[in-house]
Amino acid sequence: MFEQGVRESMKRFPILLQPILTCLTGKPLGESEKAYSIPKTLDIAITPLIGALAIQLLAVLAESNTPAAWSLIPLLWIVLVGVLRKLQVTHLHHAIHNRLFCSATLNKLYSRLIPSIIFVQNGSEYKKEHLAHHNADIFTTKQDADAAFLAQLGFIPGRTRKELWQTLWITVLSPAFHALFLQARLRSILVRGKSHELTLAWVMVGLHLLFAALLGLKAYLIAVFIPMTVLYHISALLQFLTEHAWDVTGSAPADWEAYAARCWGRFCGERYPERSGDGLIRTMRHMIQVVIWSVRMLVIHAPVRLGCLVSDLPAHDWHHLAHLAGQNSRDWPRSLHLRQAAIACGDRPCFAKRELWGISNMIEHQFHWLEYAQPTRSSSAGKALATGADQQFLIAAE
């Protein structure tokens, strides 16, 4: 369900804390908020270093049998998976758009090197499929590689929410899903890659075997294999599943309004509890609600932000629609703040009306789209269908 005013409900926090909440949620409080961001070149350099440090710490903790050490492993897993996903969905993604570096040669080189290092789809295939995804004639249809991937897993129009939730849990817990996902990754980079990609990828295979021998099987599984495979797959699935309205009309969007209707912002957080009245009982009740809110922000929303909706992904709708606001999508490092500026300047893309908060709400919204979706031929029918699905969601929520 789309929500408005969630970030604004947090304005009672001191101004010094607002940049932290912006980083956590992915949404600035207002257009006037100062944009605190790491310079792009520094971000590109430091991200893999953070990943390497996380692997080293995980390897050390894996050999410790203390509860304190083992309690840190899930946190480091989240950090490492976030790094791996950021390398692909942020840095590699913008490299194939020729927007990571100023040099086209550097962008091409990066898109050839990173897939071989982290064992993901080779650069040529990724670029071909992703640029096709941006094509208005293909966007979110059955010809879209992302939509086709989700359809193969069973996330298709016409299924009930209960069936879709069952499919999600079965998929996440299925060894077959993880095996097939890993097989697809390895086949792309180890078999179908360019010659230099193949060479580097097989060198990395040798290094992994060496790491396993030096670290020991237990440490290797905990520090490298589990975050690079099982956890990576879960993060990727949740990100793809909630990214767009997939295959809901059976046809491509006929205009930019229909195109925009299949995009939305995804933010990590929930509405800050309102205080109703004075009195000891109401004050205590409000304090309890604030404690629960704080715990949920740290335990649920922060891990999703760190390990799934990384970097500029909350404003992924801006990546597709920046031009409608008169902005340049090449300025992606400032996308979170530029999206908010677009809202303040008339909001032609209707960003403010399409914001989802919290991963469970994102999934629930997507499943309502799919449950009420039926293939149609007209974009107007598709937009009516989207409105109908949201209305059904509101009725169910009440």
C-alpha positions as CSV (number, residue, x, y, z in Angstrom):
1,M,0.0,0.0,0.0
2,F,1.4,3.4,-1.0
3,E,1.9,5.7,2.0
4,Q,2.6,9.5,2.3
5,G,4.0,11.4,5.2
6,V,6.0,8.5,6.8
7,R,9.3,10.3,6.6
8,E,7.7,13.5,7.7
9,S,6.5,11.8,10.9
10,M,10.2,11.5,12.0
11,K,10.7,15.3,11.8
12,R,10.5,15.6,15.6
13,F,14.1,14.0,15.8
14,P,17.0,16.5,16.2
15,I,18.3,17.9,13.0
16,L,21.7,16.2,13.6
17,L,20.0,12.8,13.4
18,Q,18.1,13.5,10.2
19,P,21.0,12.5,7.9
20,I,21.2,9.2,9.7
21,L,17.4,8.6,9.2
22,T,17.8,9.6,5.6
23,C,20.6,7.0,5.1
24,L,18.5,4.4,7.0
25,T,15.2,5.0,5.2
26,G,16.5,6.1,1.8
27,K,14.4,9.2,1.8
28,P,15.3,12.8,2.8
29,L,13.0,14.7,5.1
30,G,12.8,17.6,2.6
31,E,14.5,19.1,-0.4
32,S,16.4,21.6,1.8
33,E,18.1,18.8,3.7
34,K,21.8,18.9,3.0
35,A,23.0,15.9,0.9
36,Y,25.6,14.0,2.8
37,S,27.2,11.5,0.5
38,I,30.5,9.8,-0.1
39,P,32.3,11.0,-3.3
40,K,31.7,8.6,-6.1
41,T,35.3,7.7,-6.6
42,L,35.8,7.0,-2.9
43,D,32.7,4.9,-2.8
44,I,33.9,2.8,-5.7
45,A,37.2,2.2,-4.0
46,I,36.0,1.7,-0.4
47,T,33.1,-0.7,-1.1
48,P,35.2,-3.7,-2.0
49,L,37.6,-3.0,0.9
50,I,34.6,-3.2,3.3
51,G,33.7,-6.5,1.7
52,A,37.2,-7.8,2.1
53,L,37.3,-6.7,5.8
54,A,33.9,-8.4,6.4
55,I,35.3,-11.7,5.0
56,Q,38.3,-11.5,7.2
57,L,36.3,-10.9,10.3
58,L,33.8,-13.7,9.4
59,A,36.7,-16.1,9.0
60,V,38.0,-15.2,12.4
61,L,34.6,-15.4,14.1
62,A,33.9,-18.7,12.4
63,E,36.7,-20.3,14.5
64,S,35.4,-18.9,17.7
65,N,32.9,-20.8,19.8
66,T,31.8,-17.8,22.0
67,P,28.2,-16.6,21.9
68,A,29.4,-13.0,21.4
69,A,31.4,-14.0,18.3
70,W,28.6,-15.9,16.7
71,S,26.1,-13.1,17.4
72,L,28.2,-10.9,15.2
73,I,28.2,-13.3,12.2
74,P,24.6,-12.4,11.0
75,L,25.5,-8.7,11.1
76,L,28.6,-9.2,9.1
77,W,26.7,-11.4,6.7
78,I,24.3,-8.5,6.1
79,V,27.2,-6.1,5.5
80,L,28.9,-8.5,3.1
81,V,25.8,-9.3,1.1
82,G,25.1,-5.6,0.9
83,V,28.6,-5.0,-0.5
84,L,28.2,-7.8,-3.1
85,R,24.8,-6.5,-4.2
86,K,26.0,-2.9,-4.3
87,L,28.9,-4.0,-6.6
88,Q,26.2,-5.3,-9.0
89,V,23.0,-3.3,-8.7
90,T,24.8,0.0,-8.2
91,H,28.3,0.1,-9.6
92,L,28.0,-2.5,-12.3
93,H,24.5,-1.3,-13.1
94,H,25.6,2.3,-13.7
95,A,28.8,1.1,-15.6
96,I,26.6,-0.6,-18.2
97,H,24.7,2.6,-18.5
98,N,28.1,4.3,-19.1
99,R,27.5,6.5,-15.9
100,L,29.9,5.1,-13.3
101,F,33.0,6.7,-14.7
102,C,33.4,9.7,-17.1
103,S,35.4,7.4,-19.4
104,A,33.5,4.9,-21.5
105,T,36.6,2.7,-21.5
106,L,36.6,2.5,-17.8
107,N,32.9,1.7,-17.7
108,K,33.4,-1.1,-20.1
109,L,36.5,-2.4,-18.2
110,Y,34.6,-2.4,-14.9
111,S,31.6,-4.2,-16.4
112,R,34.0,-6.9,-17.6
113,L,36.0,-7.3,-14.4
114,I,33.4,-7.2,-11.6
115,P,31.2,-10.1,-12.9
116,S,34.2,-12.4,-13.0
117,I,35.2,-11.5,-9.4
118,I,31.8,-12.0,-7.7
119,F,30.5,-14.6,-10.1
120,V,27.4,-12.9,-11.6
121,Q,26.0,-12.7,-15.1
122,N,28.7,-11.7,-17.6
123,G,28.9,-8.0,-18.6
124,S,27.7,-8.5,-22.2
125,E,24.6,-10.5,-21.3
126,Y,23.8,-8.2,-18.4
127,K,24.0,-5.1,-20.5
128,K,21.9,-6.5,-23.3
129,E,19.1,-7.7,-21.0
130,H,19.1,-4.6,-18.8
131,L,19.1,-2.1,-21.6
132,A,16.2,-4.1,-23.1
133,H,14.5,-3.8,-19.7
134,H,14.5,0.0,-20.2
135,N,12.9,-0.3,-23.6
136,A,9.3,0.9,-23.3
137,D,8.2,-1.9,-25.7
138,I,9.6,-4.6,-23.3
139,F,9.5,-2.9,-19.8
140,T,7.9,-5.3,-17.2
141,T,6.4,-7.5,-19.9
142,K,7.0,-11.2,-20.4
143,Q,9.9,-10.3,-22.7
144,D,11.6,-8.5,-19.8
145,A,14.3,-10.8,-18.5
146,D,13.6,-9.8,-14.8
147,A,9.8,-10.5,-15.3
148,A,10.6,-13.8,-17.0
149,F,12.9,-14.8,-14.1
150,L,10.1,-14.2,-11.6
151,A,7.5,-16.0,-13.7
152,Q,9.7,-19.1,-13.8
153,L,9.6,-19.1,-10.0
154,G,5.8,-18.9,-10.0
155,F,5.2,-15.2,-9.4
156,I,2.6,-14.7,-12.2
157,P,-0.6,-12.8,-12.6
158,G,-3.8,-14.4,-11.3
159,R,-2.5,-16.3,-8.4
160,T,-3.8,-15.5,-4.9
161,R,-1.8,-13.7,-2.3
162,K,-1.7,-16.9,-0.2
163,E,-0.3,-18.9,-3.1
164,L,2.3,-16.2,-3.8
165,W,3.4,-16.0,-0.2
166,Q,3.7,-19.8,-0.1
167,T,5.7,-19.6,-3.3
168,L,8.0,-17.0,-1.8
169,W,8.8,-19.0,1.3
170,I,9.2,-22.2,-0.6
171,T,11.6,-20.5,-3.0
172,V,13.7,-18.9,-0.3
173,L,14.0,-22.2,1.5
174,S,14.4,-24.4,-1.5
175,P,17.9,-25.9,-2.2
176,A,16.8,-26.4,-5.8
177,F,16.3,-22.6,-6.2
178,H,19.7,-21.7,-4.8
179,A,21.4,-24.4,-6.9
180,L,19.7,-23.2,-10.1
181,F,20.5,-19.6,-9.3
182,L,24.1,-20.4,-8.7
183,Q,24.3,-22.6,-11.8
184,A,23.0,-19.8,-13.9
185,R,25.5,-17.4,-12.5
186,L,28.5,-19.7,-13.0
187,R,27.4,-20.8,-16.5
188,S,27.2,-17.2,-17.6
189,I,30.6,-16.1,-16.3
190,L,32.5,-19.4,-16.6
191,V,31.2,-20.6,-19.9
192,R,29.6,-17.8,-22.0
193,G,31.8,-14.9,-20.9
194,K,34.4,-13.2,-23.2
195,S,37.9,-14.6,-23.2
196,H,39.3,-12.2,-20.6
197,E,36.2,-12.7,-18.4
198,L,36.6,-16.4,-18.6
199,T,40.3,-16.2,-17.7
200,L,39.7,-14.0,-14.7
201,A,36.7,-16.0,-13.6
202,W,38.6,-19.3,-13.6
203,V,41.5,-17.6,-11.7
204,M,38.9,-16.7,-9.1
205,V,37.8,-20.3,-8.9
206,G,41.3,-21.3,-8.2
207,L,41.6,-18.6,-5.5
208,H,38.4,-19.8,-3.9
209,L,39.8,-23.3,-3.7
210,L,42.9,-21.9,-2.2
211,F,40.9,-19.9,0.4
212,A,39.0,-23.1,1.3
213,A,42.2,-24.9,1.8
214,L,43.8,-22.1,3.9
215,L,40.8,-21.1,5.9
216,G,39.3,-24.6,6.4
217,L,35.9,-25.7,5.1
218,K,34.0,-24.3,8.1
219,A,35.5,-20.9,7.9
220,Y,35.2,-20.8,4.1
221,L,31.5,-21.7,4.2
222,I,30.7,-19.1,6.8
223,A,32.9,-16.3,5.5
224,V,32.5,-16.7,1.7
225,F,30.2,-19.4,0.4
226,I,27.0,-18.7,2.4
227,P,26.9,-14.9,1.9
228,M,27.9,-15.2,-1.8
229,T,25.3,-17.8,-2.6
230,V,22.3,-18.4,-0.3
231,L,22.1,-14.9,1.2
232,Y,22.9,-13.2,-2.0
233,H,20.1,-15.1,-3.8
234,I,17.6,-14.1,-1.1
235,S,18.6,-10.5,-1.3
236,A,18.4,-10.5,-5.1
237,L,15.0,-12.2,-5.1
238,L,13.4,-9.7,-2.7
239,Q,14.9,-6.8,-4.6
240,F,13.7,-8.0,-8.0
241,L,10.3,-9.1,-6.7
242,T,9.4,-5.6,-5.3
243,E,11.1,-3.5,-8.0
244,H,8.3,-3.0,-10.5
245,A,4.8,-4.0,-11.4
246,W,5.7,-7.2,-13.3
247,D,3.7,-8.4,-16.2
248,V,0.4,-7.1,-14.8
249,T,-1.3,-6.2,-18.1
250,G,0.2,-8.5,-20.6
251,S,1.3,-5.6,-22.8
252,A,3.9,-2.9,-22.8
253,P,3.1,0.6,-21.5
254,A,1.7,2.8,-24.2
255,D,2.8,6.2,-22.8
256,W,5.0,7.6,-20.0
257,E,2.0,7.8,-17.6
258,A,1.5,4.0,-18.0
259,Y,5.3,3.5,-17.8
260,A,5.5,5.6,-14.5
261,A,2.6,3.6,-13.0
262,R,4.8,0.5,-13.0
263,C,7.5,2.2,-11.0
264,W,7.6,3.2,-7.3
265,G,9.9,4.2,-4.5
266,R,10.8,1.6,-1.8
267,F,11.8,2.9,1.6
268,C,13.0,1.2,4.8
269,G,11.0,2.3,7.8
270,E,7.6,3.0,9.2
271,R,5.5,5.8,10.6
272,Y,6.7,7.3,13.9
273,P,4.1,6.8,16.6
274,E,1.9,9.8,17.3
275,R,1.3,10.9,20.8
276,S,-2.4,11.4,21.6
277,G,-3.1,13.6,24.6
278,D,-1.5,13.9,28.0
279,G,-1.7,11.9,31.1
280,L,0.6,9.2,32.6
281,I,-1.1,6.2,30.9
282,R,-1.0,7.8,27.4
283,T,2.6,8.9,28.0
284,M,3.6,5.3,29.0
285,R,1.7,3.9,26.0
286,H,3.5,6.3,23.7
287,M,6.9,5.4,25.2
288,I,6.2,1.7,24.6
289,Q,5.2,2.4,21.0
290,V,8.4,4.4,20.5
291,V,10.5,1.5,21.9
292,I,8.8,-0.9,19.6
293,W,9.3,1.5,16.7
294,S,13.0,1.8,17.5
295,V,13.5,-2.0,17.7
296,R,11.7,-2.5,14.4
297,M,13.8,0.1,12.7
298,L,17.0,-1.5,13.9
299,V,16.0,-5.2,13.6
300,I,13.9,-5.2,10.5
301,H,14.3,-2.0,8.4
302,A,18.1,-1.4,8.9
303,P,19.1,-5.0,7.8
304,V,16.9,-4.6,4.6
305,R,18.6,-1.3,3.8
306,L,22.1,-2.6,4.4
307,G,21.7,-6.0,2.7
308,C,18.9,-5.7,0.1
309,L,17.8,-2.1,-0.9
310,V,21.3,-0.8,-1.0
311,S,22.7,2.5,-2.2
312,D,20.3,4.3,-4.6
313,L,17.8,1.4,-4.9
314,P,15.1,3.1,-2.8
315,A,14.9,5.8,-5.5
316,H,15.0,3.3,-8.4
317,D,11.8,4.9,-9.8
318,W,13.8,8.1,-10.2
319,H,16.4,6.2,-12.3
320,H,13.6,5.4,-14.8
321,L,11.7,8.7,-14.6
322,A,14.3,11.5,-13.8
323,H,13.8,13.0,-17.3
324,L,10.1,13.7,-16.5
325,A,11.3,15.9,-13.7
326,G,13.8,17.7,-15.9
327,Q,16.7,16.0,-14.2
328,N,19.6,13.9,-15.5
329,S,19.8,10.3,-14.4
330,R,23.6,10.5,-14.8
331,D,23.5,12.3,-11.5
332,W,22.6,9.0,-9.8
333,P,24.8,9.5,-6.6
334,R,22.4,12.3,-5.6
335,S,19.2,10.4,-6.7
336,L,17.7,10.2,-3.2
337,H,17.8,14.0,-2.8
338,L,17.0,14.8,-6.4
339,R,13.9,12.6,-6.1
340,Q,12.8,14.7,-3.1
341,A,13.6,17.9,-5.0
342,A,11.4,16.7,-7.9
343,I,8.5,16.2,-5.5
344,A,9.0,19.8,-4.2
345,C,9.0,21.2,-7.7
346,G,5.6,20.0,-8.9
347,D,6.2,16.3,-8.9
348,R,5.4,15.7,-12.5
349,P,6.4,12.0,-12.3
350,C,4.1,11.6,-9.2
351,F,6.9,10.2,-7.0
352,A,5.1,11.2,-3.8
353,K,2.0,9.2,-4.6
354,R,3.9,6.0,-5.2
355,E,6.0,5.2,-2.1
356,L,6.1,1.9,-0.3
357,W,7.5,1.6,3.2
358,G,8.8,-1.6,4.7
359,I,9.8,-4.9,3.0
360,S,6.6,-6.7,4.0
361,N,4.4,-4.0,2.7
362,M,6.4,-4.0,-0.6
363,I,5.9,-7.7,-1.0
364,E,2.2,-7.5,-0.1
365,H,1.7,-4.7,-2.6
366,Q,3.3,-6.6,-5.3
367,F,1.2,-9.7,-4.6
368,H,-2.0,-7.6,-4.7
369,W,-0.9,-6.4,-8.1
370,L,-0.4,-9.9,-9.3
371,E,-3.6,-11.3,-7.6
372,Y,-5.9,-8.8,-9.4
373,A,-3.9,-8.6,-12.6
374,Q,-5.3,-10.1,-15.8
375,P,-3.7,-9.8,-19.3
376,T,-5.3,-7.0,-21.3
377,R,-4.3,-5.2,-24.5
378,S,-4.7,-1.6,-23.5
379,S,-2.6,0.6,-21.3
380,S,-5.7,2.3,-20.0
381,A,-7.0,-1.0,-18.8
382,G,-3.7,-1.6,-17.2
383,K,-3.9,1.6,-15.3
384,A,-7.5,0.9,-14.2
385,L,-6.4,-2.5,-13.1
386,A,-3.6,-0.9,-11.0
387,T,-6.2,1.4,-9.4
388,G,-8.5,-1.5,-8.7
389,A,-5.8,-3.5,-7.1
390,D,-4.9,-0.6,-4.8
391,Q,-8.6,-0.1,-3.9
392,Q,-8.9,-3.8,-3.0
393,F,-5.8,-3.5,-0.9
394,L,-7.3,-0.6,1.1
395,I,-10.5,-2.5,1.6
396,A,-8.6,-5.5,2.9
397,A,-6.5,-3.3,5.2
398,E,-9.6,-1.8,6.7
